[in-house]
Amino acid sequence: MQAINFFRLSILDRYLIRDLYKTFIGVLLVLVLILFANNLVFALDKIISGKVSRDVLWQLMQFEIFEMLSLIMPPAFYFGILVSLGRLYRDSEMIAMQMSGISNLAIYRTYLIGSIPVVLLVGMISFYVMPWAKQSIEIIQMDSRTKDSRITALETGRFQEFKGGEIVFFAASAGANKGEIRDVFIQNNRGEQPAIITAKEGYQLYDPENKGQYMVLKDGYRYLGQPGLNTFSVSKFYEYGIRIRTVDNESGELKLPAKARPFSQIWGSDQFDNRAEMQFRFAIPLSVLALTFVAVPLSRSMPRQGIYGRLFVAFVVYFLIMNLMKLADKWMDKGETPIWLGMWWVPLLIASVAILIEFYDRFAYLFTVKRLKANLVRR
C-alpha cells in the first residue's frame, strides 16, 4: 500500500511533471540540433580528407545521433528540472505551494517519479540502441573503406584531397572507359620535396600484393622541388604510378569494439573490456536519478538571488560531473579502477553532493530565521 501511495499522483504532481516534460523535450531538441551541427562539421571534414565517401554522409549522421542520444538525455533532463523548477521559484509559485503545506520531500518525490520513465528510456537506449548505432557506424565505415579500396569515387571538375591533404587531385573530364580520367593534375606533398604532376589521362589500379591503391598516369610531366632552386627538376614520363591509399582490412572482417557489442554479448562476459562497458551502460541511466537529486536543490532560488538563482553553479556542477564520468570511464578502460568499484561511485558522489546542498540550505534557512528573530527582539 505504501508503494502504491508513493506513486499516486495528485493534481499538483501532474502539473509539475507535465511542465517538466515540456521543458525537457525543448532542451533535448536544442541539444540534438547542436549535436547534429557539430557532427555535420566533422563528417564534412572526413569527406574532404577522403576518409569517408559522401554517399554515406546522411547514414552516418543518423546513426551518430542515435549513438549520442543516451548521452544527451541525462543533461537535457537535468537542465529541464533547473529551468522548470527555477521558473516556479521565480514566479513565487513554489512559495505558494510551500505555504499550502507542500514539503521539500514532496518536491523530491514528484521529480523522482517524473524521472522514472526517462531512466527506463535512457537505459533501453544505452543497452540496446547505442551499441546498435555504433555497430552500424562501424559497418558503414568498413563497407566504405572496402568499396573504395579498389576504386575511389574520383569526381571530375573539382579538387579532392587524400591522406589528410597531402595529395591534391584534379581531373578535368572522364575518359572513354569506366574509371579513366583525362587532363589530370596532382600535387603530392608527402615526400621531402613537393611534386606537381600533370598527365593527359589516367586510371586506377589495385595491387593485391602490396594492398595498395594506385593512380596510374600516362603521358605527362613531373615537376619536383621549388622553382628557381638547383634541386628543381622536370621529367617527362610515359607511365607513372602514385600510391593513394593502403587497404588495412583486405579480408573484410569486422572487429567490433566493446561499445559496439550487443548487450547479450557483454552480459556475463569475463573479458575486462566487456565488463567495463557494462559498467558504463549502467552508469548512464543511474546518472539521471543522481542528476535529479542534485537539480532539485540547485533550482531553489533564495531571496535577492536573481531570476534563476544558482543556474551558473548548476552549470559548473554539471560539467564537473561529466568530467568525472569521463575520468571514471577512462580509468575503467585502463584497468586502474577495480572492477567491483566500476563507475558506481560517480552517481553516489552526485547524490552526496545533493545531500550536502540540502543540508546547507536548511542551515542557511535556520540561520536567517534566527537572525530575523534576534533583530525583532532588539526592536
KEDOGU-519347 format. One line per 8 residues: number of its first residue (from 1); their letters; for each residue x, y negated, z of N, C-alpha, C. Coordinates in steps of 0.1 Angstrom, whole numbers. Layout:
BEGIN
NUM	a	X:Y:Z:X:Y:Z:X:Y:Z; ...
//
This chain:
BEGIN
1	mqainffr	8:12:0:0:0:0:9:-13:0; 20:-12:8:28:-24:8:35:-27:-6; 38:-16:-13:44:-18:-26:34:-24:-36; 21:-19:-34:11:-24:-43:8:-39:-40; 8:-43:-27:6:-57:-23:17:-66:-28; 29:-60:-28:41:-68:-32:40:-72:-47; 35:-63:-55:33:-66:-70:20:-72:-74; 11:-74:-64:-2:-80:-67:0:-95:-69
9	lsildryl	-4:-100:-81:-1:-114:-84:-13:-123:-82; -11:-134:-75:-21:-144:-73:-22:-154:-85; -31:-163:-84:-32:-173:-95:-19:-181:-96; -14:-185:-84:-2:-193:-84:10:-185:-89; 11:-172:-86:22:-164:-92:21:-163:-107; 9:-161:-112:7:-161:-127:11:-174:-133; 8:-185:-127:11:-198:-132:27:-200:-132; 33:-196:-122:48:-197:-121:55:-188:-132
17	irdlyktf	50:-176:-133:56:-167:-142:54:-171:-156; 42:-175:-159:38:-180:-173:47:-192:-177; 49:-201:-168:57:-213:-171:72:-208:-172; 76:-198:-164:90:-193:-165:92:-187:-179; 83:-179:-184:85:-172:-196:85:-181:-208; 77:-192:-208:77:-202:-218:90:-208:-219; 96:-212:-208:109:-218:-208:120:-209:-212; 119:-196:-207:129:-186:-211:129:-183:-226
25	igvllvlv	117:-182:-232:117:-180:-246:123:-192:-254; 120:-204:-249:126:-216:-256:141:-216:-255; 146:-213:-243:161:-213:-241:167:-202:-249; 160:-191:-250:166:-179:-257:167:-182:-272; 156:-189:-278:157:-193:-292:168:-202:-295; 170:-212:-286:181:-221:-288:195:-214:-288; 197:-205:-278:209:-197:-277:211:-188:-290; 200:-183:-295:201:-174:-307:205:-183:-319
33	lilfannl	200:-195:-320:203:-203:-331:218:-207:-330; 223:-211:-318:237:-214:-316:246:-202:-320; 242:-191:-315:250:-179:-318:250:-175:-333; 238:-177:-339:237:-175:-354:247:-184:-361; 247:-197:-358:255:-206:-365:270:-203:-362; 273:-199:-350:287:-196:-347:292:-183:-354; 283:-173:-355:287:-161:-362:287:-163:-377; 279:-172:-382:280:-175:-397:293:-181:-400
41	vfaldkii	298:-190:-392:311:-196:-395:322:-185:-395; 322:-176:-385:332:-166:-385:331:-156:-397; 318:-153:-401:316:-144:-412:320:-150:-425; 318:-163:-427:323:-170:-439:338:-170:-439; 344:-172:-428:359:-171:-427:364:-158:-432; 357:-147:-427:361:-133:-432:360:-131:-447; 349:-137:-452:346:-136:-466:357:-143:-474; 360:-155:-470:370:-164:-477:384:-157:-477
49	sgkvsrdv	387:-151:-465:400:-144:-464:400:-130:-471; 389:-126:-476:388:-113:-483:387:-101:-474; 384:-103:-461:383:-91:-452:370:-84:-454; 359:-92:-458:346:-86:-459:340:-91:-472; 332:-83:-479:325:-87:-491:313:-95:-487; 310:-105:-495:299:-114:-493:286:-107:-494; 286:-95:-501:273:-88:-503:268:-83:-490; 276:-81:-480:271:-76:-467:270:-86:-456
57	lwqlmqfe	271:-99:-460:271:-110:-450:258:-110:-442; 246:-109:-448:234:-110:-440:232:-98:-432; 236:-86:-437:235:-74:-428:243:-75:-416; 256:-80:-417:264:-82:-406:258:-92:-396; 253:-103:-401:247:-113:-393:236:-108:-384; 227:-100:-390:216:-94:-383:220:-85:-372; 229:-76:-375:234:-67:-365:242:-73:-354; 249:-84:-357:256:-91:-347:247:-98:-337
65	ifemlsli	236:-103:-343:226:-109:-334:220:-99:-324; 217:-87:-330:212:-76:-321:223:-72:-311; 235:-72:-315:246:-68:-306:247:-77:-294; 246:-90:-297:248:-100:-287:235:-104:-279; 224:-98:-283:211:-101:-277:211:-98:-262; 216:-87:-258:216:-83:-244:225:-92:-235; 235:-98:-242:245:-107:-235:240:-121:-233; 230:-125:-242:225:-139:-241:212:-140:-234
73	mppafyfg	205:-128:-232:192:-129:-224:194:-132:-210; 204:-126:-202:206:-130:-188:208:-145:-186; 217:-152:-194:218:-166:-192:206:-174:-196; 199:-169:-206:186:-176:-210:176:-175:-199; 175:-163:-192:166:-162:-181:170:-171:-169; 183:-171:-167:189:-179:-156:186:-194:-158; 188:-199:-170:185:-213:-172:170:-216:-174; 163:-205:-177:148:-207:-177:143:-209:-163
81	ilvslgrl	148:-202:-153:144:-204:-139:148:-218:-135; 161:-222:-138:166:-235:-134:157:-247:-140; 153:-246:-152:145:-256:-158:131:-256:-153; 125:-245:-153:110:-244:-149:109:-247:-134; 117:-241:-126:116:-244:-111:121:-258:-108; 131:-263:-115:136:-276:-113:125:-287:-117; 117:-284:-127:106:-293:-131:95:-293:-120; 93:-282:-113:83:-282:-102:88:-291:-91
89	yrdsemia	101:-290:-88:106:-299:-77:106:-313:-81; 109:-316:-94:109:-330:-99:95:-336:-99; 85:-328:-102:71:-333:-102:64:-332:-89; 71:-328:-79:66:-326:-65:56:-315:-64; 55:-306:-74:45:-295:-73:50:-285:-62; 63:-283:-62:68:-274:-52:66:-279:-38; 66:-292:-35:64:-297:-22:49:-295:-18; 40:-297:-28:26:-294:-25:24:-279:-22
97	mqmsgisn	31:-270:-29:29:-256:-26:34:-253:-12; 46:-259:-8:51:-256:5:42:-261:16; 36:-273:13:27:-278:23:14:-270:24; 11:-262:14:0:-253:14:3:-239:20; 15:-238:25:19:-225:32:27:-216:23; 32:-220:11:40:-211:3:54:-212:8; 60:-200:12:73:-200:18:84:-197:7; 96:-199:11:107:-196:2:108:-181:-2
105	laiyrtyl	104:-173:7:104:-158:4:93:-155:-7; 82:-162:-6:72:-160:-16:77:-165:-30; 84:-175:-31:90:-180:-43:100:-170:-49; 108:-164:-40:118:-154:-44:110:-142:-50; 99:-138:-42:91:-126:-47:85:-128:-60; 80:-140:-63:74:-143:-76:84:-142:-87; 95:-148:-86:105:-148:-96:112:-134:-98; 113:-127:-87:118:-113:-88:108:-104:-96
113	igsipvvl	95:-106:-93:86:-98:-101:86:-102:-116; 88:-115:-118:89:-120:-132:101:-115:-139; 112:-112:-132:124:-107:-138:124:-93:-141; 115:-85:-136:115:-70:-138:113:-67:-153; 103:-73:-160:102:-70:-175:115:-73:-182; 121:-84:-178:133:-89:-185:144:-79:-182; 145:-74:-170:156:-64:-166:154:-51:-174; 141:-47:-176:139:-35:-183:142:-37:-198
121	lvgmisfy	138:-48:-204:141:-51:-218:156:-52:-220; 163:-59:-211:178:-61:-213:185:-47:-211; 180:-39:-202:185:-25:-201:183:-17:-213; 172:-17:-219:169:-10:-231:178:-15:-243; 180:-28:-244:189:-33:-254:203:-30:-252; 207:-30:-239:221:-27:-235:224:-13:-238; 215:-4:-234:218:11:-235:216:16:-249; 207:10:-257:204:17:-270:206:7:-282
129	vmpwakqs	201:-5:-281:201:-14:-293:215:-19:-295; 222:-24:-285:236:-29:-286:246:-19:-292; 246:-7:-287:256:3:-294:251:6:-308; 238:7:-310:233:10:-324:238:-1:-334; 236:-14:-329:241:-25:-337:256:-25:-340; 263:-22:-329:278:-22:-330:282:-11:-340; 276:1:-339:279:12:-348:275:8:-362; 264:1:-364:260:-3:-378:270:-12:-384
137	ieiiqmds	276:-21:-375:286:-31:-380:299:-23:-384; 303:-14:-376:314:-6:-379:313:2:-392; 301:7:-395:298:15:-407:298:5:-419; 292:-6:-418:292:-16:-429:306:-20:-432; 314:-23:-422:327:-28:-425:336:-17:-431; 334:-4:-426:342:7:-432:337:9:-447; 324:8:-449:319:10:-463:325:-1:-472; 325:-13:-466:330:-24:-474:345:-22:-478
145	rtkdsrit	353:-18:-468:367:-15:-470:369:-4:-480; 361:7:-478:362:18:-487:358:14:-502; 348:6:-503:343:2:-516:354:-7:-523; 360:-16:-515:370:-25:-520:384:-19:-521; 385:-7:-516:399:-1:-516:403:2:-530; 394:5:-539:398:8:-553:395:-4:-562; 384:-10:-560:381:-21:-569:376:-33:-560; 383:-44:-559:379:-55:-552:370:-64:-561
153	aletgrfq	359:-69:-555:350:-77:-563:356:-91:-566; 364:-91:-577:371:-103:-581:361:-111:-589; 359:-123:-586:349:-132:-593:357:-141:-602; 352:-143:-614:359:-153:-623:353:-167:-621; 362:-176:-624:357:-190:-624:359:-197:-610; 364:-190:-600:367:-196:-587:379:-190:-580; 385:-198:-571:397:-193:-564:393:-184:-553; 401:-173:-551:399:-164:-540:412:-162:-532
161	efkggeiv	410:-159:-519:422:-157:-511:422:-143:-506; 435:-137:-504:437:-124:-499:448:-125:-489; 449:-115:-480:460:-115:-470:460:-127:-462; 448:-132:-458:448:-144:-449:453:-157:-456; 451:-158:-469:456:-169:-477:470:-168:-483; 476:-157:-480:490:-155:-486:490:-154:-501; 479:-149:-506:477:-147:-521:465:-155:-525; 466:-164:-535:455:-171:-540:454:-167:-555
169	ffaasaga	441:-163:-558:439:-157:-571:428:-165:-579; 430:-166:-592:420:-173:-601:420:-166:-614; 408:-163:-620:407:-158:-633:396:-166:-640; 399:-170:-653:390:-179:-660:378:-171:-665; 380:-159:-669:368:-152:-675:371:-137:-674; 360:-129:-676:361:-114:-676:366:-109:-689; 372:-97:-689:377:-91:-701:366:-83:-709; 370:-77:-719:361:-69:-727:356:-57:-720
177	nkgeirdv	365:-50:-712:361:-38:-705:359:-41:-690; 352:-32:-683:349:-34:-669:362:-34:-661; 363:-44:-652:374:-45:-643:385:-53:-649; 385:-57:-662:395:-65:-668:392:-80:-667; 402:-88:-666:401:-103:-664:411:-109:-674; 408:-122:-677:416:-129:-686:420:-143:-681; 432:-148:-686:437:-161:-681:438:-162:-666; 448:-154:-661:449:-152:-647:460:-162:-641
185	fiqnnrge	457:-167:-629:466:-175:-621:467:-169:-607; 479:-166:-602:481:-161:-589:493:-169:-582; 490:-173:-570:501:-179:-561:503:-169:-550; 516:-165:-549:520:-155:-539:530:-161:-529; 526:-162:-517:534:-168:-506:539:-158:-496; 539:-145:-500:543:-135:-490:558:-133:-489; 565:-137:-499:580:-135:-499:587:-147:-493; 601:-146:-494:609:-157:-488:607:-170:-497
193	qpaiitak	604:-168:-509:602:-180:-518:588:-179:-525; 581:-190:-526:568:-190:-532:569:-186:-547; 559:-179:-552:559:-175:-566:545:-178:-572; 546:-183:-584:534:-185:-592:534:-177:-605; 524:-170:-607:523:-160:-618:511:-163:-627; 513:-164:-640:503:-166:-649:503:-155:-660; 492:-151:-664:491:-140:-674:478:-141:-682; 479:-136:-694:468:-137:-703:456:-127:-699
201	egyqlydp	460:-116:-693:450:-106:-689:455:-97:-678; 446:-90:-672:450:-82:-660:439:-72:-657; 442:-62:-649:432:-52:-644:437:-47:-630; 428:-40:-623:431:-35:-610:435:-20:-611; 444:-16:-602:449:-2:-602:450:2:-588; 445:14:-585:447:20:-571:457:31:-572; 467:31:-563:477:41:-562:474:50:-550; 469:62:-552:466:71:-540:479:75:-533
209	enkgqymv	490:75:-539:502:80:-532:507:70:-522; 507:57:-525:510:46:-516:499:40:-508; 486:45:-512:474:40:-506:474:25:-507; 476:20:-519:476:5:-521:468:2:-533; 463:-10:-533:455:-16:-544:464:-27:-551; 465:-26:-564:474:-35:-571:466:-42:-582; 471:-54:-585:466:-62:-596:477:-61:-607; 474:-55:-618:484:-54:-629:482:-64:-639
217	lkdgyryl	492:-73:-642:491:-84:-651:499:-80:-664; 494:-86:-675:501:-83:-688:503:-96:-695; 515:-96:-701:519:-107:-710:518:-121:-703; 527:-123:-694:527:-136:-686:541:-140:-682; 540:-150:-672:553:-156:-667:552:-156:-652; 564:-156:-646:566:-156:-632:576:-167:-628; 571:-177:-620:579:-188:-616:582:-186:-601; 595:-185:-597:599:-182:-584:608:-193:-578
225	gqpglntf	604:-198:-566:612:-208:-559:606:-222:-560; 614:-232:-556:609:-246:-556:615:-252:-569; 606:-259:-577:611:-266:-589:622:-276:-585; 633:-277:-593:643:-287:-591:655:-281:-583; 654:-269:-577:665:-263:-570:672:-253:-578; 684:-250:-574:692:-240:-582:686:-226:-582; 678:-223:-571:673:-210:-570:660:-208:-578; 655:-218:-584:643:-218:-592:645:-210:-604
233	svskfyey	636:-200:-607:638:-192:-619:624:-189:-626; 625:-187:-639:613:-184:-647:616:-172:-655; 607:-162:-654:609:-149:-661:596:-146:-668; 598:-140:-680:586:-135:-688:585:-120:-686; 573:-115:-685:571:-101:-684:560:-96:-693; 561:-83:-696:550:-77:-704:540:-71:-694; 544:-65:-683:535:-59:-673:541:-61:-659; 533:-66:-650:537:-69:-636:526:-66:-626
241	girirtvd	530:-59:-615:520:-55:-605:522:-62:-592; 511:-66:-586:511:-72:-573:502:-64:-563; 508:-61:-552:500:-53:-542:491:-63:-535; 478:-60:-536:468:-69:-530:464:-65:-515; 462:-52:-514:459:-47:-500:462:-32:-499; 463:-28:-486:466:-14:-482:453:-8:-477; 451:4:-481:439:12:-476:443:20:-464; 439:16:-452:443:23:-440:435:36:-437
249	nesgelkl	423:36:-442:415:48:-438:410:54:-451; 419:62:-457:415:68:-470:405:80:-468; 405:86:-457:396:98:-455:382:93:-453; 380:81:-449:367:76:-447:361:80:-433; 369:86:-424:364:90:-411:362:78:-402; 351:77:-396:347:65:-387:350:69:-373; 359:62:-367:362:64:-352:356:53:-345; 345:56:-337:337:46:-331:344:42:-317
257	pakarpfs	345:29:-314:349:25:-301:339:28:-291; 342:27:-278:333:31:-267:320:22:-268; 321:9:-272:310:0:-272:300:4:-283; 304:12:-293:295:16:-304:290:30:-302; 294:37:-292:289:51:-290:275:51:-284; 267:60:-288:253:61:-282:253:65:-268; 242:62:-261:240:64:-247:242:79:-244; 237:88:-252:238:102:-250:252:107:-250
265	qiwgsdqf	261:100:-257:275:105:-259:283:101:-247; 280:89:-241:288:84:-229:283:88:-216; 270:92:-215:264:95:-202:270:109:-198; 275:109:-186:281:121:-180:295:125:-186; 300:116:-194:313:119:-200:325:117:-190; 335:125:-191:347:123:-182:357:114:-188; 356:110:-200:366:101:-206:365:87:-199; 376:81:-197:377:69:-189:370:57:-197
273	dnraemqf	372:56:-210:366:46:-218:351:47:-218; 345:59:-218:331:61:-218:325:57:-204; 332:61:-194:327:57:-180:328:42:-178; 338:36:-183:339:21:-182:328:14:-190; 325:19:-202:314:14:-210:301:16:-203; 299:27:-196:286:29:-189:285:19:-178; 296:16:-171:295:6:-160:292:-8:-166; 297:-11:-177:294:-24:-183:279:-25:-187
281	rfaiplsv	274:-14:-193:260:-14:-197:250:-15:-185; 254:-9:-174:246:-10:-162:247:-25:-156; 258:-31:-157:261:-44:-151:252:-55:-158; 249:-53:-171:242:-64:-178:228:-66:-173; 219:-55:-172:206:-57:-166:206:-61:-151; 216:-55:-144:217:-59:-130:221:-74:-128; 228:-80:-138:231:-94:-137:219:-103:-138; 208:-98:-144:196:-105:-145:190:-107:-131
289	laltfvav	190:-96:-123:185:-97:-109:194:-106:-101; 207:-104:-102:216:-113:-95:215:-127:-98; 214:-130:-111:212:-144:-115:199:-150:-111; 189:-142:-109:176:-147:-104:177:-151:-90; 185:-143:-82:187:-146:-68:194:-160:-66; 204:-162:-75:212:-174:-73:205:-186:-80; 196:-184:-90:190:-195:-97:179:-202:-88; 172:-194:-80:161:-200:-72:167:-210:-62
297	plsrsmpr	177:-208:-54:182:-219:-45:189:-230:-53; 195:-227:-64:202:-237:-72:191:-246:-79; 179:-242:-81:169:-250:-87:163:-260:-77; 166:-258:-65:160:-267:-54:166:-281:-55; 157:-291:-55:162:-305:-55:160:-311:-41; 170:-317:-36:169:-324:-24:165:-338:-27; 160:-346:-17:157:-360:-19:169:-368:-24; 166:-377:-33:177:-386:-39:188:-378:-46
305	qgiygrlf	184:-366:-51:194:-358:-58:193:-358:-73; 184:-366:-78:183:-367:-93:172:-358:-98; 170:-358:-111:159:-351:-118:161:-336:-116; 172:-330:-119:174:-316:-118:184:-312:-107; 186:-321:-98:194:-318:-86:207:-311:-89; 208:-298:-88:220:-291:-88:223:-284:-102; 217:-290:-112:219:-284:-125:233:-283:-130; 241:-293:-127:255:-293:-130:262:-282:-122
313	vafvvyfl	259:-281:-109:265:-270:-101:261:-256:-107; 248:-255:-111:244:-243:-117:251:-239:-129; 255:-249:-138:263:-246:-150:277:-241:-145; 283:-247:-136:296:-243:-131:295:-229:-125; 285:-226:-117:284:-213:-111:282:-202:-122; 274:-205:-132:272:-195:-143:284:-192:-150; 292:-202:-154:305:-200:-161:315:-192:-153; 315:-195:-140:324:-187:-131:319:-172:-131
321	imnlmkla	306:-170:-130:301:-157:-130:304:-149:-143; 302:-156:-155:305:-150:-167:320:-146:-169; 329:-155:-163:343:-152:-164:346:-140:-155; 339:-139:-144:341:-127:-135:337:-115:-142; 326:-115:-150:321:-104:-157:332:-99:-167; 337:-109:-175:347:-106:-185:360:-100:-178; 363:-106:-167:375:-102:-160:373:-87:-155; 362:-85:-149:359:-71:-144:359:-61:-156
329	dkwmdkge	353:-65:-167:353:-56:-179:367:-53:-184; 376:-64:-184:390:-62:-188:397:-53:-178; 395:-55:-165:401:-46:-155:397:-32:-157; 384:-29:-160:380:-16:-162:386:-10:-175; 388:-17:-185:394:-12:-198:409:-8:-195; 415:-16:-187:430:-14:-184:432:-3:-173; 421:1:-167:422:10:-156:427:5:-143; 427:-9:-142:432:-15:-129:422:-14:-118
337	tpiwlgmw	409:-12:-122:398:-11:-112:395:3:-110; 393:8:-97:389:22:-95:375:24:-102; 373:36:-107:361:39:-114:349:39:-105; 350:42:-92:339:41:-82:335:27:-80; 344:18:-81:341:3:-79:334:-2:-91; 340:1:-103:334:-4:-116:332:-19:-116; 320:-22:-121:316:-36:-122:304:-40:-112; 301:-30:-103:290:-33:-94:293:-45:-85
345	wvpllias	305:-47:-82:309:-58:-73:305:-72:-78; 304:-74:-91:301:-87:-96:286:-91:-93; 276:-82:-96:262:-86:-92:261:-88:-77; 268:-79:-69:267:-80:-55:273:-94:-50; 284:-98:-57:290:-111:-53:281:-122:-57; 274:-121:-68:264:-132:-72:253:-133:-61; 248:-121:-57:237:-121:-47:242:-127:-34; 255:-124:-30:261:-130:-18:262:-145:-19
353	vailiefy	265:-150:-31:266:-165:-33:252:-171:-31; 241:-164:-36:228:-169:-34:224:-170:-19; 228:-159:-11:225:-159:3:233:-171:10; 245:-173:6:253:-185:12:246:-198:9; 241:-200:-3:234:-212:-7:222:-214:1; 214:-203:3:202:-203:11:205:-207:25; 215:-201:31:219:-205:45:223:-219:46; 230:-224:36:235:-238:36:223:-247:35
361	drfaylft	213:-244:26:201:-253:25:193:-253:38; 192:-241:45:185:-241:57:192:-249:68; 205:-248:68:213:-255:78:212:-270:75; 213:-274:63:212:-288:59:198:-294:63; 188:-285:60:174:-290:64:172:-292:79; 177:-282:87:176:-284:101:184:-295:106; 196:-297:101:204:-309:105:197:-322:101; 191:-323:90:184:-335:86:172:-338:95
369	vkrlkanl	164:-327:98:153:-329:107:157:-333:121; 168:-327:126:173:-331:139:178:-345:139; 184:-350:129:189:-364:128:177:-373:128; 167:-370:120:155:-379:120:148:-380:133; 147:-368:140:141:-369:154:149:-377:163; 162:-376:162:171:-385:171:169:-399:168; 167:-403:155:165:-417:151:152:-422:157; 142:-413:156:128:-417:161:129:-419:176
377	vrr	136:-411:183:137:-412:198:144:-425:201; 154:-429:194:161:-442:197:153:-454:195; 144:-453:185:135:-464:182:124:-465:193
//
